């Protein structure tokens, strides 16, 4: 992702802390897996809404990165594997 963003400060990982330290990217441990059921319930009730601007496949990742860097994607960008 650093190659796409051009800046380690624009990359955030939730899993590979050793590589993050080596590459200078940010980390977070604030993933609340214990709250996923509640998030799903709220989403199902229409209370929690996450707007998705567009989905991308792996071969479109450069296009997704460019839209993300424009800071005007109009919602979340999702990578579909």
N, C-alpha and C positions, 0 to 999 in steps of 0.2 A: 504494500500500500504506500510505502514511502515513495516508491518510484512514481506512483500515480499522483500523489499530492505534492511531492517535491519538498515536503517539510515534516519531520518527525513529530512536531507539535500538533499536527492535524490528524494524527493516528492515535486511536485509543484501543487497547486490547483488554479483554476480560479473561484471558487464559494463559498466554505464554509469557509469564513474567520475566523469565531469564532472558529471552530474546528481546523483550521490551527494554530491559536494562542495557543490554548490549547495543541496541539500535537507537536508544534515546527516545522511545515513544512512551506515551502516557499509559498508565494502567488504572483499572478500577476494580474494586472488590465489592462494589455496591449493587451487584445483581441480587435481587431479592427473589430467588427461586421459590421461597416459601409463600410468596404473594401471587404466583402465577394463576392459581385457581380464582383468586379474587379479581385479578385483571380480566380473566376470561369471562367471569360472571358479569362484570361491569360492561365489558364490550358487548356481550350478548343482550344486555338490557339497553344498549344504545347510549349509556352514560359515558363510557370511555371510547373515544373515537380517534383513530390515528389516520390522518389523510395520507393516502399513497398516491404520489404523483405519477409514478411509472415503475414498471418492473423491467429488469434487464437480465440477460443471460451472460454467462462468463465471457463470451466473445464480444460482448458490448460493454465491458467494464470501463474501457477508456471513455466512451461516450457518457456513461454514468458519472464518472469522476469529473469530467468537464462540466456537466450540469451541476453537480454538487459544488464545485469550486465557484460557480457563478453566483452562489448564495441565493438563487431564486428558483429552486426546483418546484415550488408550489406544493410541497408535501414530502413524505419520506420516499426515498429511492430504495427499492428492494432488489437484491440479487437472488435470482431463482436458479438453483442448481439442478 
